[in-house]
Every structure is written in structure tokens, then in C-alpha cells.
Amino acid sequence: MNSDISSGQIRKAFLKIKKEMNILYMKLEHLEEENIKLNNKIDEDLKNKDNNLTTPSTKSNNQQQLFIANTLSGKVHLPHCPYAKKIAIQNKEEFEDIKQALRQKYIKCSCISAI
């Protein structure tokens, strides 16, 4: 039969797939390295921005605001949000700055978007 595939053809196909997977892994490693560099740059920029804030009222407002994130849903809420009040303790993560939560890939709840 002409539709039979030889073991040599199968081996050749697997080697090609292995080679392509290695290329993808290298690209993934590169992207992860770039992601780390970008996160470090963001952290540095935010630190510099915080150091440049001179208005005491602005700093105290930022420190008083708390954001509650749900590790299961991937959303971040204000403390008074009904969804935030329902989050189980083991799934709760708190942030003093919304930017920290967003850097960790949390999505704003509508309670934050309304502000």
C-alpha cells in the first residue's frame, strides 16, 4: 500500500518536531528574560516616581488605599466591593498600590474602573 509510512519517515518527522520545539523553548527563555528586565525597569521607575512625590497628602492617600485581589479569579477589588468581601482567606492577596496588582496580571474589577 502507498499509504504506509515507513519508520524512517516517522523518525524524520519526530526529529523535525524536536528541533522546532527546541527553537520554541529558546524563544520562550528569551521572552522570559525580557519580561524580567521589563518588570525590573517598571519597579525602578515606580520607585523613582515614589521618591519624587513631595506632596504629603498624596502619599498618605496612596498608603491608606488598599486593594484586595482574588488569586482564583485574577481580579483586584476595592475593600468595600461585595466581591472582595466574599473572597476566601486562602485566595486573598492585598496590595497597597493598584500598579503592583496590575504588574502581577490582575484585572481591575468594575468597582475600580468606576473611580
C-alpha positions in Angstrom: 0.0 0.0 0.0 1.1 3.5 -0.8 -0.4 4.9 2.4 2.0 3.0 4.6 4.5 5.2 6.4 8.0 3.9 7.0 9.7 4.1 10.3 12.4 6.3 8.7 9.7 8.8 7.8 8.3 8.8 11.3 11.7 9.2 12.8 12.4 12.1 10.5 9.1 13.8 11.4 9.9 13.4 15.1 13.4 14.9 14.7 11.9 17.9 12.9 9.3 18.4 15.7 12.1 18.1 18.3 14.1 20.7 16.5 11.2 23.1 16.3 10.4 22.6 20.0 14.0 23.5 20.9 13.6 26.7 18.9 10.4 27.5 20.7 12.0 26.8 24.1 14.8 29.2 23.2 12.4 31.9 22.2 10.4 31.3 25.4 13.5 31.7 27.5 14.4 34.9 25.7 10.9 36.3 26.3 11.1 35.4 30.0 14.4 37.2 30.3 12.9 40.3 28.6 9.9 40.1 30.9 12.2 40.1 34.0 14.1 43.1 32.6 10.8 45.0 31.9 9.5 44.2 35.4 12.7 45.4 36.9 12.5 48.6 34.9 8.9 49.2 36.0 9.9 48.6 39.6 12.7 51.1 39.2 10.5 53.7 37.5 7.9 53.3 40.2 10.5 53.6 43.0 11.8 56.8 41.3 8.3 58.2 40.9 7.5 57.5 44.6 10.8 59.2 45.6 9.8 62.2 43.5 6.5 62.7 45.2 6.8 65.6 47.6 3.1 66.2 48.5 2.5 64.6 51.9 -1.3 64.3 51.2 -0.7 62.3 48.0 1.5 59.8 49.8 -0.9 59.3 52.7 -3.8 58.8 50.3 -1.9 56.1 48.4 -0.9 54.4 51.7 -4.5 54.4 53.0 -6.0 52.8 49.9 -6.0 49.0 50.0 -6.7 46.7 47.1 -7.9 43.1 47.5 -7.0 40.6 44.9 -8.6 37.2 44.3 -5.9 34.7 43.3 -8.5 32.4 41.7 -10.5 34.9 39.6 -7.4 37.0 38.8 -9.3 40.2 39.7 -8.5 43.0 42.1 -11.1 44.9 44.1 -11.6 47.8 46.5 -12.2 46.6 50.1 -15.9 47.8 50.0 -16.7 45.8 46.9 -19.2 43.0 47.5 -16.9 40.6 45.6 -13.9 41.4 47.7 -15.9 40.6 50.9 -16.7 37.1 49.6 -13.0 36.1 48.8 -11.8 33.2 51.0 -8.8 34.0 53.1 -6.5 31.5 51.3 -7.4 33.2 47.9 -6.9 36.7 49.1 -3.9 38.9 48.4 -3.6 42.6 49.5 -1.9 45.4 47.7 -1.3 49.0 48.8 -0.9 50.1 45.2 -3.0 49.1 42.2 0.0 49.2 39.9 1.5 46.3 41.9 -1.6 44.2 41.3 -1.6 45.1 37.6 2.0 44.1 37.3 1.1 40.7 38.7 -1.5 40.4 35.9 -4.6 41.0 38.0 -7.5 42.7 36.2 -9.5 45.6 37.6 -13.0 44.9 38.9 -15.7 47.3 37.8 -15.5 48.8 41.3 -12.1 50.2 40.5 -12.9 51.1 36.9 -15.7 53.3 38.3 -13.3 55.5 40.2 
